[in-house]
Amino acid sequence: MKFEDIITEINGFGRFQKMIIVISFIGRFALPCHFMLNNFISAVPSHRCNMDDGGALENLTLAQKLRVSIPAEDDGSLSSCQMYAEPQFHLLHNSSNSSQLSSVPCRSGWVYDNSTFKSTITSQWDLVCDSKGKNKATATIFFVGVMFGALTFGSLSDRFGRRIMLLVSYVSAIIFAVASSFSTTYVMFAVLRFFTGFCITGIVIVTYVLSVEWVDIKHRKLVGVVDSLSWSFGNSMLAAIAYMVNDWRLLIISVSSPLILGILTWRWMPESARWLIANGRLEDAQTYLRKCATMNGTEKETRSLDITTLSTVVVTEKKGRKYTYLDLVRTPKMRVLVLQTGIVWFCVATAFYGISFNISGFGLNIYLTHFTYAAVEVLTKVPVFFLLDRFGRRRTMVGSMLMVGICLGINILVPEDHSVIRTVVAVAGKAFSSASDTTIVLYSSELYPTVVRQNGMGYNSFMARLGVAVAPGILLLDEVWKHLPQVVLISVAILGALVSWMLRETCDRCMPETIEDVEQQQ
């Protein structure tokens, strides 16, 4: 007997499943906020060298002090990193020869423009000029934490259960996130951001798998799209929150506060009945399934919920066995599956973030630009919902990745002075990359068997974060040839499409429960 038969009998998409989706939606709100937080807390305001207002400069106006103390760039703006070694008073009368004057790095720190941001980590620890690399490193450090957190929580969730690891992720993430807002040094902040990323990634993989494992076949795609919408919704709201809270410490606390609501609603989150059955905990599985039937109003249709019947749902090699990442590669077809999904996740993430990092702004401020990009993602989810059933997971995946490559190719051919056309095409590419991201998460969860599903999703998330780390490096290839980044991203998108075509279609099919199920598939 298949688990899907039991779920269908007690209503695979009733009030119980909707409760799980709502609880997951609440808990996931903070995820995109933290993933994209560096856009705001690490923003670099306009800045210049701090001047000594005493001594010979005391009787000068601010404009005069700036003229005699700080050199001008070719466009007329003040230098951000240089100042004159000595005040050049002759420039008050003649500034024609200022380019020949010697300058030195800022001696007394910097003065920042606080009109957009009250404070950022950039202004807090002067992460500009020679220290600007530290500023860029904070995002990398966070995603390295996410990368290793995905592996850890994926393994622990398959070993100890989805529900308890979700609570661990909630509590540890909010502790490290709030602690980071009280950082007194850059090193302290970087370490705490690493652990924030490490802990918060558990929410990503656990909530999604829990939702998918509790619904029937017909509604799995809805869960996938709603899960993706929770990301886009949180990403959109980040722009509004950042606009209202422009102090970096308060912003971190603000975007982390929804985790408190996640902790409060955790008590109603059930454990995965699939996981309980697969691990021989039949009585616990029976309890949750009866709660599901009662809440869905199908308590009279519970003939299949006796222990004897449940014991036949999943047959494992050994009851009580603990599965690890090694089980992903012990058997031939699982090794192929792991290789294929890992490549696809890497390609999807590389293309998605490569496009996101490389799209020029619309001439809007940082808040409107961020909101516009997030809105594009939201609009993409609606057609994906219908495409997943009409064309299936595989064709939707292949088509979206090919369209990403096509959009990137078009922008190589469009002249740079046609900025409107290039921007529209780039946004279309981002929309297709968002569609591929939505599809691959659902697709992968349906491909991996229950006993190692969290391990599989943890591994795939690791490969995706590797793609995120690689994307900025690809964009630096424009120093070799200006179109080389786009050519590389096109190649990555095509590779992702080709490998996706090799995957098994999962639309309207039962999810595998054991590794043996995967090995027996044709």
C-alpha positions as CSV (number, residue, x, y, z in Angstrom):
1,M,0.0,0.0,0.0
2,K,1.3,3.5,-0.9
3,F,1.4,6.4,1.5
4,E,-0.4,8.4,-1.1
5,D,-3.4,6.1,-0.8
6,I,-3.7,6.8,2.9
7,I,-3.3,10.6,2.4
8,T,-6.0,10.5,-0.3
9,E,-8.4,8.6,1.9
10,I,-8.2,11.2,4.8
11,N,-8.2,14.1,2.3
12,G,-4.7,15.1,1.0
13,F,-5.4,18.8,1.0
14,G,-7.8,19.7,3.8
15,R,-7.6,22.0,6.8
16,F,-4.7,20.1,8.3
17,Q,-2.5,20.5,5.2
18,K,-3.5,24.2,4.8
19,M,-2.5,24.7,8.5
20,I,1.0,23.3,7.7
21,I,1.4,25.6,4.6
22,V,0.4,28.7,6.6
23,I,2.8,27.8,9.5
24,S,5.6,27.2,7.0
25,F,4.7,30.5,5.2
26,I,5.1,32.4,8.5
27,G,8.4,30.8,9.4
28,R,9.9,31.3,5.9
29,F,9.2,35.1,5.8
30,A,12.5,35.9,7.4
31,L,14.5,33.8,4.9
32,P,14.7,36.1,1.9
33,C,15.1,39.1,4.2
34,H,18.3,37.6,5.6
35,F,19.5,36.2,2.2
36,M,19.1,39.7,0.6
37,L,19.9,41.7,3.7
38,N,23.4,42.7,2.5
39,N,21.9,44.9,-0.2
40,F,21.0,47.3,2.6
41,I,23.2,46.7,5.7
42,S,26.3,46.6,3.5
43,A,25.3,49.5,1.2
44,V,28.1,52.0,0.6
45,P,26.9,55.6,1.1
46,S,28.7,58.5,-0.6
47,H,31.8,59.3,1.5
48,R,34.8,61.5,1.6
49,C,37.8,61.9,3.9
50,N,37.2,63.5,7.3
51,M,39.0,66.8,7.6
52,D,40.7,68.5,10.6
53,D,38.4,71.5,11.2
54,G,40.8,73.2,13.5
55,G,43.9,75.3,12.9
56,A,44.3,77.0,9.5
57,L,40.9,75.7,8.3
58,E,38.9,77.2,11.2
59,N,37.7,80.3,9.4
60,L,36.8,78.7,6.1
61,T,33.3,77.7,4.9
62,L,32.6,74.0,4.3
63,A,32.9,74.4,0.6
64,Q,36.2,76.1,0.9
65,K,37.5,73.4,3.3
66,L,36.6,70.7,0.8
67,R,38.3,72.5,-2.1
68,V,41.6,72.9,-0.3
69,S,41.6,69.5,1.4
70,I,40.1,66.9,-1.0
71,P,41.0,66.4,-4.7
72,A,38.2,66.1,-7.3
73,E,37.6,63.2,-9.6
74,D,37.4,63.6,-13.4
75,D,33.6,64.0,-13.2
76,G,33.9,66.8,-10.6
77,S,32.9,64.7,-7.6
78,L,35.0,64.6,-4.5
79,S,37.5,61.8,-4.1
80,S,36.2,59.1,-1.8
81,C,39.6,57.7,-0.7
82,Q,42.2,60.5,-1.1
83,M,43.0,63.9,0.5
84,Y,45.8,66.4,0.1
85,A,48.8,65.9,2.3
86,E,48.6,69.6,3.2
87,P,45.8,72.1,2.7
88,Q,46.1,73.7,-0.8
89,F,45.0,77.3,-0.1
90,H,45.9,78.5,-3.6
91,L,43.0,76.4,-5.0
92,L,40.7,79.0,-3.5
93,H,41.9,81.3,-6.3
94,N,43.0,78.9,-9.0
95,S,42.0,75.3,-9.3
96,S,43.3,74.6,-12.8
97,N,46.4,72.6,-11.7
98,S,44.8,70.5,-8.9
99,S,45.3,67.3,-10.8
100,Q,49.1,67.6,-10.4
101,L,49.0,67.9,-6.6
102,S,50.1,64.9,-4.4
103,S,47.5,63.2,-2.3
104,V,47.4,60.6,0.4
105,P,44.9,58.1,1.8
106,C,42.4,59.4,4.3
107,R,44.1,60.0,7.6
108,S,41.2,60.6,10.0
109,G,38.5,58.3,8.8
110,W,35.5,59.2,6.6
111,V,32.4,61.3,6.5
112,Y,29.3,59.5,5.1
113,D,26.2,60.7,3.4
114,N,23.4,59.7,5.8
115,S,20.5,60.9,3.6
116,T,19.6,57.3,2.5
117,F,20.9,55.2,5.3
118,K,21.3,56.3,8.9
119,S,24.0,53.7,9.4
120,T,25.4,50.6,7.7
121,I,28.2,48.2,8.6
122,T,30.2,50.1,5.9
123,S,30.0,53.4,7.9
124,Q,30.2,51.6,11.2
125,W,33.6,50.0,10.6
126,D,34.8,52.1,7.6
127,L,34.6,49.3,5.1
128,V,35.6,51.5,2.2
129,C,38.7,52.1,0.0
130,D,41.4,49.6,1.1
131,S,38.9,47.8,3.3
132,K,36.1,47.5,0.7
133,G,36.9,43.8,0.3
134,K,35.7,43.1,3.8
135,N,32.4,44.7,2.9
136,K,31.9,42.3,0.0
137,A,33.1,39.4,2.1
138,T,30.1,39.6,4.5
139,A,27.7,38.2,1.9
140,T,30.1,35.4,1.0
141,I,30.6,34.5,4.7
142,F,26.8,34.3,5.2
143,F,26.3,32.0,2.2
144,V,29.2,29.8,3.2
145,G,27.3,29.3,6.5
146,V,24.1,28.5,4.5
147,M,26.1,26.0,2.5
148,F,27.3,24.0,5.4
149,G,24.1,24.5,7.3
150,A,22.2,22.8,4.5
151,L,24.4,19.7,4.7
152,T,24.1,19.6,8.5
153,F,20.3,20.2,8.9
154,G,19.6,17.9,5.9
155,S,21.4,15.0,7.6
156,L,20.0,15.7,11.1
157,S,16.5,16.0,9.9
158,D,16.6,12.6,8.3
159,R,18.2,11.2,11.6
160,F,16.1,12.9,14.3
161,G,13.0,14.1,12.4
162,R,11.8,17.2,10.6
163,R,9.9,18.8,13.4
164,I,12.5,19.0,16.1
165,M,15.2,20.3,13.7
166,L,12.8,23.0,12.6
167,L,12.6,24.2,16.2
168,V,16.4,24.1,16.5
169,S,16.7,26.1,13.4
170,Y,14.2,28.7,14.5
171,V,15.7,29.2,18.0
172,S,19.4,29.2,16.9
173,A,18.8,31.5,13.9
174,I,17.1,34.2,16.0
175,I,19.8,34.0,18.7
176,F,22.7,34.4,16.3
177,A,20.8,37.0,14.2
178,V,19.9,39.3,17.1
179,A,23.4,38.8,18.6
180,S,25.0,40.0,15.3
181,S,23.1,43.2,15.6
182,F,25.0,43.9,18.8
183,S,28.4,43.3,17.3
184,T,31.2,45.6,18.4
185,T,33.8,44.6,15.8
186,Y,33.8,43.5,12.2
187,V,35.2,40.0,13.0
188,M,32.5,39.5,15.6
189,F,29.8,40.5,13.1
190,A,31.3,38.2,10.4
191,V,31.4,35.2,12.7
192,L,27.8,35.7,13.9
193,R,26.5,36.1,10.3
194,F,28.2,32.8,9.4
195,F,26.2,31.1,12.2
196,T,23.0,32.9,11.3
197,G,23.3,31.5,7.7
198,F,24.2,28.1,9.1
199,C,21.2,27.9,11.3
200,I,18.5,29.7,9.2
201,T,19.0,27.4,6.3
202,G,17.3,24.6,8.3
203,I,14.0,26.4,7.9
204,V,14.4,26.4,4.1
205,I,14.7,22.7,3.6
206,V,12.6,21.4,6.6
207,T,9.4,23.4,6.0
208,Y,9.3,22.6,2.4
209,V,9.8,18.9,2.8
210,L,7.3,18.8,5.6
211,S,4.7,20.5,3.4
212,V,5.3,18.2,0.4
213,E,5.2,15.0,2.5
214,W,1.8,15.8,3.9
215,V,-0.1,16.5,0.7
216,D,-1.5,14.3,-2.0
217,I,-0.1,14.0,-5.5
218,K,-2.5,16.5,-7.1
219,H,-1.6,19.3,-4.7
220,R,2.2,18.9,-4.6
221,K,2.8,21.5,-7.3
222,L,0.5,24.0,-5.4
223,V,2.7,23.5,-2.3
224,G,5.8,24.1,-4.4
225,V,4.5,27.4,-5.9
226,V,3.1,28.7,-2.5
227,D,6.5,27.9,-0.9
228,S,8.2,29.9,-3.7
229,L,5.7,32.7,-3.3
230,S,6.6,33.0,0.4
231,W,10.1,33.8,-0.7
232,S,9.0,36.4,-3.2
233,F,6.6,37.9,-0.7
234,G,9.3,38.2,2.0
235,N,11.7,39.6,-0.6
236,S,9.2,42.3,-1.6
237,M,8.5,43.3,2.0
238,L,12.2,43.6,2.7
239,A,12.3,46.7,0.6
240,A,9.5,48.3,2.7
241,I,11.0,47.3,6.0
242,A,14.5,48.6,4.9
243,Y,12.9,51.9,3.8
244,M,11.3,52.4,7.2
245,V,14.2,51.1,9.3
246,N,17.5,52.5,7.9
247,D,19.8,51.6,10.8
248,W,21.6,48.4,10.2
249,R,21.3,47.1,13.8
250,L,17.5,47.7,14.0
251,L,17.0,46.3,10.5
252,I,18.5,43.0,11.4
253,I,16.3,42.8,14.5
254,S,13.3,43.8,12.5
255,V,13.7,41.1,9.8
256,S,14.5,38.5,12.4
257,S,11.4,39.1,14.6
258,P,9.0,37.0,12.4
259,L,11.0,34.0,13.7
260,I,9.4,34.5,17.1
261,L,6.0,34.0,15.5
262,G,7.5,30.9,13.8
263,I,8.5,29.5,17.2
264,L,5.1,30.2,18.7
265,T,3.3,28.4,15.8
266,W,5.7,25.5,15.9
267,R,3.6,23.7,18.5
268,W,1.0,23.0,15.8
269,M,3.5,21.8,13.2
270,P,3.2,18.0,12.9
271,E,6.0,15.6,12.3
272,S,6.2,13.9,8.9
273,A,4.1,10.7,9.0
274,R,6.1,9.5,6.0
275,W,9.3,9.9,8.0
276,L,7.8,8.2,11.1
277,I,6.6,5.2,9.2
278,A,10.0,4.9,7.3
279,N,11.7,4.9,10.7
280,G,9.4,2.3,12.3
281,R,7.6,4.7,14.6
282,L,4.1,3.5,13.6
283,E,2.2,4.5,16.7
284,D,3.4,8.1,16.3
285,A,2.5,8.1,12.7
286,Q,-0.9,6.8,13.5
287,T,-1.5,9.6,16.0
288,Y,-0.7,12.3,13.5
289,L,-2.7,10.7,10.7
290,R,-5.7,10.5,13.0
291,K,-5.3,14.2,13.9
292,C,-5.2,14.9,10.2
293,A,-8.3,12.9,9.5
294,T,-10.2,14.5,12.4
295,M,-9.2,18.1,11.3
296,N,-10.1,17.3,7.7
297,G,-13.5,15.8,8.8
298,T,-12.7,12.3,7.4
299,E,-12.3,10.5,10.8
300,K,-14.8,7.9,9.6
301,E,-12.5,7.0,6.6
302,T,-9.6,5.7,8.7
303,R,-9.7,2.0,7.9
304,S,-6.1,2.2,6.7
305,L,-4.8,3.7,9.9
306,D,-4.3,0.6,11.9
307,I,-0.8,-0.4,12.8
308,T,-0.8,-3.5,10.6
309,T,-1.7,-1.6,7.5
310,L,0.8,1.2,8.3
311,S,3.6,-1.4,8.6
312,T,3.1,-2.4,5.0
313,V,3.4,1.2,3.6
314,V,7.2,1.3,3.6
315,V,9.5,-1.7,3.7
316,T,13.1,-0.7,4.6
317,E,16.2,-2.9,4.6
318,K,16.4,-2.6,8.4
319,K,14.0,-1.0,10.8
320,G,15.4,1.8,12.8
321,R,18.3,2.3,10.4
322,K,19.8,5.7,10.4
323,Y,20.5,7.1,6.9
324,T,23.4,9.4,6.1
325,Y,24.8,11.2,3.0
326,L,26.7,8.1,2.1
327,D,23.4,6.4,1.3
328,L,22.9,8.9,-1.5
329,V,25.8,7.3,-3.4
330,R,25.7,3.6,-2.3
331,T,23.6,2.4,-5.2
332,P,23.9,3.0,-9.0
333,K,20.7,4.9,-9.8
334,M,21.0,7.0,-6.7
335,R,24.5,8.0,-7.7
336,V,23.2,9.1,-11.1
337,L,20.3,11.0,-9.5
338,V,22.7,12.8,-7.1
339,L,25.0,13.8,-9.9
340,Q,22.2,15.1,-12.1
341,T,20.3,17.1,-9.5
342,G,23.5,18.6,-8.1
343,I,24.5,19.9,-11.6
344,V,21.0,21.3,-12.2
345,W,20.9,23.1,-8.8
346,F,24.3,24.5,-9.4
347,C,23.3,25.8,-12.9
348,V,20.0,27.2,-11.7
349,A,21.7,29.1,-8.8
350,T,24.6,30.4,-10.9
351,A,22.3,31.6,-13.7
352,F,19.8,33.2,-11.2
353,Y,22.3,35.1,-9.2
354,G,24.5,35.9,-12.2
355,I,21.6,37.6,-13.8
356,S,20.4,39.2,-10.5
357,F,23.9,40.7,-9.9
358,N,24.3,41.9,-13.5
359,I,20.9,43.5,-14.2
360,S,21.3,47.3,-14.3
361,G,19.0,49.4,-12.3
362,F,15.9,51.2,-13.7
363,G,17.1,54.6,-12.6
364,L,15.2,54.1,-9.4
365,N,16.5,54.3,-5.8
366,I,17.7,51.1,-4.1
367,Y,14.4,50.4,-2.4
368,L,12.3,50.7,-5.6
369,T,14.8,48.7,-7.6
370,H,14.8,45.9,-5.0
371,F,11.0,45.9,-4.9
372,T,10.8,45.8,-8.7
373,Y,13.1,42.8,-9.0
374,A,11.0,41.0,-6.3
375,A,7.8,41.8,-8.1
376,V,9.1,40.2,-11.2
377,E,9.6,37.0,-9.3
378,V,6.0,37.1,-7.9
379,L,4.5,37.5,-11.4
380,T,6.5,34.5,-12.6
381,K,5.0,32.1,-10.1
382,V,1.4,32.2,-11.5
383,P,2.2,30.8,-15.0
384,V,4.6,28.2,-13.4
385,F,1.6,26.8,-11.4
386,F,-0.2,25.9,-14.6
387,L,2.9,24.9,-16.6
388,L,4.0,22.3,-14.1
389,D,0.9,20.2,-14.8
390,R,0.3,21.0,-18.5
391,F,3.9,20.3,-19.6
392,G,5.2,18.4,-16.6
393,R,8.2,19.1,-14.3
394,R,10.9,18.1,-16.8
395,R,9.7,20.1,-19.8
396,T,9.0,23.2,-17.6
397,M,12.5,22.9,-16.2
398,V,14.2,22.4,-19.6
399,G,12.2,25.2,-21.2
400,S,12.8,27.8,-18.5
401,M,16.6,27.1,-18.5
402,L,16.7,27.3,-22.3
403,M,14.9,30.7,-22.2
404,V,17.4,32.0,-19.7
405,G,20.2,31.2,-22.2
406,I,18.2,32.8,-25.0
407,C,17.7,36.0,-23.1
408,L,21.3,36.2,-22.2
409,G,22.3,35.6,-25.9
410,I,19.9,38.3,-27.1
411,N,21.6,40.8,-24.8
412,I,25.0,40.0,-26.3
413,L,23.6,41.0,-29.7
414,V,21.6,44.1,-28.6
415,P,23.8,47.3,-28.8
416,E,24.6,48.8,-25.4
417,D,22.9,52.1,-26.3
418,H,19.6,50.3,-26.5
419,S,19.3,50.3,-22.7
420,V,15.5,49.9,-22.5
421,I,15.6,46.8,-24.7
422,R,18.5,45.3,-22.8
423,T,16.8,45.9,-19.4
424,V,13.5,44.3,-20.6
425,V,15.3,41.3,-21.9
426,A,17.4,41.0,-18.7
427,V,14.3,41.1,-16.6
428,A,12.7,38.5,-18.8
429,G,15.8,36.3,-18.2
430,K,15.5,36.9,-14.5
431,A,11.8,35.8,-14.6
432,F,12.7,32.6,-16.4
433,S,15.5,31.9,-14.0
434,S,13.0,32.4,-11.1
435,A,10.7,29.9,-12.8
436,S,13.5,27.3,-13.0
437,D,14.3,27.9,-9.3
438,T,10.6,27.3,-8.4
439,T,10.5,24.2,-10.5
440,I,13.7,22.5,-9.3
441,V,12.8,22.6,-5.6
442,L,9.5,20.8,-6.2
443,Y,11.0,18.5,-8.8
444,S,13.9,17.4,-6.5
445,S,11.7,16.7,-3.5
446,E,9.6,14.3,-5.7
447,L,12.7,12.5,-7.1
448,Y,14.4,11.7,-3.7
449,P,13.0,8.9,-1.5
450,T,11.5,9.6,1.9
451,V,14.3,8.0,3.9
452,V,17.0,10.3,2.4
453,R,14.9,13.2,1.1
454,Q,16.2,15.7,3.7
455,N,19.8,14.5,3.0
456,G,19.1,15.0,-0.8
457,M,17.7,18.5,-0.4
458,G,20.6,19.4,1.9
459,Y,23.1,18.3,-0.7
460,N,21.2,20.1,-3.4
461,S,21.1,23.3,-1.4
462,F,24.8,23.0,-0.8
463,M,25.4,22.8,-4.6
464,A,23.1,25.8,-5.1
465,R,25.1,27.9,-2.6
466,L,28.2,26.9,-4.4
467,G,26.7,28.4,-7.5
468,V,25.9,31.6,-5.6
469,A,29.5,31.8,-4.6
470,V,30.7,31.3,-8.2
471,A,28.4,33.8,-9.8
472,P,30.3,37.0,-8.7
473,G,33.5,35.5,-10.0
474,I,31.9,34.9,-13.4
475,L,30.9,38.5,-13.7
476,L,34.6,39.5,-13.1
477,L,35.5,37.8,-16.4
478,D,34.4,41.0,-18.3
479,E,38.0,42.2,-17.8
480,V,39.1,39.4,-20.2
481,W,36.2,40.1,-22.7
482,K,33.1,42.1,-22.0
483,H,30.7,39.4,-23.2
484,L,32.6,36.5,-21.6
485,P,30.3,36.5,-18.4
486,Q,27.2,36.2,-20.5
487,V,28.8,33.4,-22.6
488,V,29.6,31.5,-19.5
489,L,26.1,32.0,-18.0
490,I,24.6,30.9,-21.3
491,S,26.7,27.7,-21.2
492,V,25.7,27.1,-17.6
493,A,22.0,27.5,-18.5
494,I,22.2,25.1,-21.5
495,L,24.1,22.6,-19.4
496,G,21.3,22.8,-16.8
497,A,18.7,22.3,-19.5
498,L,20.4,19.2,-20.9
499,V,20.9,17.5,-17.6
500,S,17.3,18.3,-16.6
501,W,16.1,16.4,-19.7
502,M,17.8,13.3,-18.3
503,L,15.7,13.4,-15.1
504,R,12.6,11.2,-14.6
505,E,9.2,12.9,-15.0
506,T,7.3,13.0,-11.6
507,C,4.1,14.7,-12.5
508,D,1.1,12.8,-11.1
509,R,3.3,10.0,-9.8
510,C,3.9,8.6,-6.3
511,M,7.0,9.8,-4.5
512,P,9.6,7.0,-3.8
513,E,9.7,5.9,-0.1
514,T,12.9,3.9,-0.1
515,I,16.2,3.7,-2.0
516,E,14.9,0.4,-3.4
517,D,12.0,2.3,-5.0
518,V,14.5,4.5,-6.9
519,E,16.6,1.5,-8.0
520,Q,13.6,-0.3,-9.3
521,Q,12.4,2.6,-11.4
522,Q,12.6,2.2,-15.2
